[in-house]
Amino acid sequence: MIQKVAALLALASLLAAIPRPKNGGAVLVTDPSYQVSTLVPHEGRFNAVDGILKRGGKFYFADEGGGAVETWSETEGLKTLCDSRCGISSPEDLVVDADGTIYFTDDDASGLWKIDPQGQVSLLAGKDKGLTSTEGIALSPDGTILVGDGQEHQVYRVTKQGEVKALDAKMSFDD
């Protein structure tokens, strides 16, 4: 346990010493020995990545500060899948289902959004269905999407058809 804590402290010290670019950030990764390498250079594109996930050799990013959902792979590089031109504002968290559909939350534009495997972006469920300040997302085993709403302090179950049902669970936030 002490070795893990020492390694994490060493990593934190190393990360603190890395010069920060003035415009945007970079995505860094560590190997099992905590050696840091740059996965995606800043290129002035990242501002505040909130959600990151890796699936099938591809990284998915919800860049809240940059207002975009992006992917990165060694073969394709960094690609923007959607941004403000699609109606989103600050994507928060994301998941990818078995079919390759990306679901993500946006706490400013509100709602649960999706990007289908062909790249079509749509609002699956929004303010009109009670999703006002969405944060947090998970796929449930039955294929529905669980979404937290920070303003309503509620967890919702959303079907892939956009049907929304509040769960018997309330959220609380400690600042």
Secondary structure by P-SEA (a helix, b strand, c coil): caaaaaaaaaaaaaaaaccccccbbbbbbbccccbbbbccccccccccccbbbbcccbbbbbcccccccccccccccccccccccccccccccccccccccccccccccccbbbbccccccccccccccccccccbbbbccccbbbbbbccccbbbbbcccbbbbbccbbbbbcc
